[in-house]
Amino acid sequence: MNNQNNPIANNLRSLRNRNNWSLEYVAERLEVSRQAVAKWENGDSLPDILKCDALASLYDVTLTDLIHHNQEDNGLPIGPAGKHIFGTVPVGARGQIVLPKKARDTLNIQPGDTLVVLGDTNPATAGLALVDSENFMRITGHMMDQIFEPKEESE
């Protein structure tokens, strides 16, 4: 079974290293031997389904990603459960961007939906975030109603 192209083995090794955890630490958390964890990471054996579920919880990834994610094919490591990197988009001359299809499908964004653009200008964390306006209003308790009130057209 020793297959270095085994996605589970590669993912387990990558996730443990990313967290700077020792084999012993992971073994203790899962109540298995250090050797068992090493065998999983080397592709010499596979964890059972309950241990896979425990590993996914430990590393805060989905079970599907733990089993199927292929870092080499995707070019990206496994992200935290529920978090996504959809890729990059160019900014047009007038500031327009096109959201990747996978992002629109995953988040069920439809033509005509309204998104709130949030920004952070701190040089260490500068960036933009897009949030569905209805969710944003629900989360903020409608504190921002005046910002998003429809503007009356001038006559």
ABEGO torsion letter per residue (X at the ends): XBBAABAAAAAAAAAAAAAGBBAAAAAAAAGBBAAAAAAAAAGABBBBAAAAAAAAAAAGBBAAAAAABBAAAAGBBBBBBGBBBAEBBBBBAAGBBBBBAAAAAAAGBBBGBBBBBBBBABAAABEBBBBBAAAAAAAAGGAAAAAABBBBBBX
